[in-house]
Amino acid sequence: MTVEADFTQLKERLQAIEDLHGAEAALTWDQATHIPRGGVEARARQLALLSSLAHERLTDPAVGRLLDSITPWAEAQGADSDAAALVRVARRDYERATRVPPAFVHRLAEHTSTSYHTWERARPENDFAAVRPLLETTVELSRELASFYPGYAYPYDALIDLAEDGMTVQEVRRLFGELRAGLVPLIEKIRSRPEVDDSCLDGDFPEGAQRAFGETVVRAFGYDFGRGRQDKTAHPFMIKLGRGDVRITTRYRADCVSDGLFSTLHEAGHAMYEQGIDDALDGTPLFHGTTAGVHESQSRLWENLVGRSLPFWEHWYPRLKEAFPNALNGAGVETFYRAINKVAPSLIRVEADEVTYNLHVMLRFDLEMALLEGKVAVADLPDAWRERIRADLGVTPTDDRDGVMQDVHWYGGIVGGAFQSYTLGNVMSAQFFAAARRSVGDLDAQLGAGEFGPLRDWLTRNLYRHGRKFTPPEIVKRATGERLSIAPYLGYLNTKYGAIYGL
Amino acid sequence: MTVEADFTQLKERLQAIEDLHGAEAALTWDQATHIPRGGVEARARQLALLSSLAHERLTDPAVGRLLDSITPWAEAQGADSDAAALVRVARRDYERATRVPPAFVHRLAEHTSTSYHTWERARPENDFAAVRPLLETTVELSRELASFYPGYAYPYDALIDLAEDGMTVQEVRRLFGELRAGLVPLIEKIRSRPEVDDSCLDGDFPEGAQRAFGETVVRAFGYDFGRGRQDKTAHPFMIKLGRGDVRITTRYRADCVSDGLFSTLHEAGHAMYEQGIDDALDGTPLFHGTTAGVHESQSRLWENLVGRSLPFWEHWYPRLKEAFPNALNGAGVETFYRAINKVAPSLIRVEADEVTYNLHVMLRFDLEMALLEGKVAVADLPDAWRERIRADLGVTPTDDRDGVMQDVHWYGGIVGGAFQSYTLGNVMSAQFFAAARRSVGDLDAQLGAGEFGPLRDWLTRNLYRHGRKFTPPEIVKRATGERLSIAPYLGYLNTKYGAIYGL
């Protein structure tokens, strides 16, 4: 076989794996949007089967042999070439997957499904006892998963590395420590100032008008509805079903405009990343966003850096007022801008403001590491949660529904590896935005004119098109010229909230 | 290995095949309802892959060995046992599948997708030239498919047998001949009578009210929305995504009530069959309706024998009038009943009345046999169509859109094997309905009281619950005590239309 024939064969195999993942995504989307009650059990089995099939194909020893055969040829094309990146990333996926026994993959898929559905029923009933034994199993499975990857300085580095290539628990702790040191004084200063009046956000916001307004904005961002669509779900998400099919979901509250609007902008940010990947990478593992953290940097960039900025609303606020003639209480754009940026410690992560949000993440990261290390038992987790959120945010959940059971993550398979990416994404979003600002001309003037083209093009050129070709440190360095740093993010928060709160 | 262990292993294998088909169904449903333009290409590939995987697993020689091992044990449980039926049907599926080379399956799946999408674009543009070369390939592929099954008296019996176990071209021709001999004089007599006034069907029928009314009726039939749902599509269909997930689709015309309503009743009939199968058969090839013909007998039974009957409307017509206060022109129930049963030769099969409908089917059956036998070339098909529909129905299509391109079937993969089932279904529907009438007490009084329970229970007991356990001749014999016969159907048509037209 020539190396070209091996490359073709490898690409065919990778294409089939991608197609299995696409089918899984379609079934997952349907499960969240349209499935009738009665169909849930069969669907769990179908999803577990597709997941096993994809794992089986990825771990086929032939994949390893083909990679061995191709590597010198691919590397000769230069580290930045698609071929070299493909071999690099496919090798990483292959080696990661082959370490996990198929029986574990199957057990985990079944447990994930049971745990998720139990949580879904138990959360509204505030029934932590129902999820407790499942969460205990989840912690055991998470430790077992980490144990398949020996050789890390710290065993749970494996879980972080799976999510954020090259990141370690120690590095997360260092970044989070620095960030906390910057955030806590800012929150203290804000607390000393008068509360922002956000009453203009409440009122009569008919769902149809919310949908129309949100779709107009994300279409202007550049989200392509010809290669996607938006639906309603209880928990908003973005999902790629295949090339040309990147969907988002949102939700609406008829009595408040901000929830639905910002979740639409957030998910559109994720989706534009996926829609912006170079089509030449289709059918390969490169045809996805780099990592959860880099992905989150894009959703937060469009949601917050753009969507909660004053220039953005100078253009869009008159349009919002037109869309909702019976609401907004005659508030001016400054009042509205302050309202959507109100800082107030609260119980729910996904509803938290930009400043206190990261404390929610740190709380979860620390607790999940404590669970994995056996320093906190699952039975004691609700108390540990309450203690910590009181200490960090000064609020106390009256029940577990809005406490330890509020996020799906711990009830959806694995503990450890997910939460840190939310804050890493926030940190990166400001660093990317600052670099774009240096490059695209007067970004504020563009946003103020409803003009997103230059920003979107910069992001496409520097991030989107590369897919998974580069690791997070590489992409940060390539796009911004610097290493990952919390400085731009803290600078952004201090400037913005200093102005809003007159600090 | 004990025989029980082999049985368990076989059932696990069959379960995975069913789950692959369920995933395929979910992707197909999404393709018809929600997919964005951009996602069509990736979806075709995903579907072809799942189809290949299911074929690969079904044709695994291990399946044959397990069947050999189990057969004596299963047969010892009696021909009517689930185990014996499972072995019988799985063996038939296995032997049919192993005759078809995987490369052909793949080629056919790709061709089907291309052909379907070409037809979808070409039909509105009336562009037969665009589909002609594809249809020529379809005819070749259909002949090739038939050639994999030697040993039939007539080569294209294979295609009929695949769709309707045990049916032959000769038998279809005999039945159709007898039926035609009964239908033509009936149509002649109806033509000699004054036209029925169906103007009450046109008017202002808001879509939301149509949906609500249709859902109320099919819920009363017994269609379970907890294990299904209804959506809108260009072409209505029923599809099973797995146990507890049997979906229907419909469409609406805001200016006419009958199109949407009867398509909802029709698809609900299909769906109730699938929902009524014994859960003990789940995960096996028995967990589906017997054949397309028996399936159609259930959709037509609920659509026509029930839904176009006078007793049915004695209960529902006051409710219809309430739902549409601005329509129906004050027509009484008799007028409405005559309107929905108006006989008038027309161009479009799916809009045809009960009496002329079967001539549409016969036309297609004869033409597809002529195509397969090489008696009509694809290039000459539009002319042959026009000639035949003029001769049979006295109408002439002005274009191919409403002529040779009107149905998807010839553009969706295989020519031959699909159309006869529509008329076989009509014939069976009357035979089943007559048998139910003999058994359930005063059926007309029940329908007139909006009471569907006794009929539905009879159908569940005699048909639905068995799934594919029995062949069509077996199920007809078991349910009605007699062999398939056109007599009940012709009797039904003559009595009903005799009364409507005063013959």
Interface residues (C-beta under 8 A of the other chain):
Chain A: Q15 A16 D19 L20 G22 A23 A26 L27 W29 D30 H34 I35 P36 R37 G38 G39 V40 E41 A42 R43 R45 Q46 L49 L50 L53 D224 F225 G226 R227 G228 R229 D231 L241 G242 R243 G244 D245 R247
Chain B: Q15 A16 D19 L20 G22 A23 A26 L27 W29 D30 H34 I35 P36 R37 G38 G39 V40 E41 A42 R43 R45 Q46 L49 L50 L53 D224 F225 G226 R227 G228 R229 D231 L241 G242 R243 G244 D245 R247
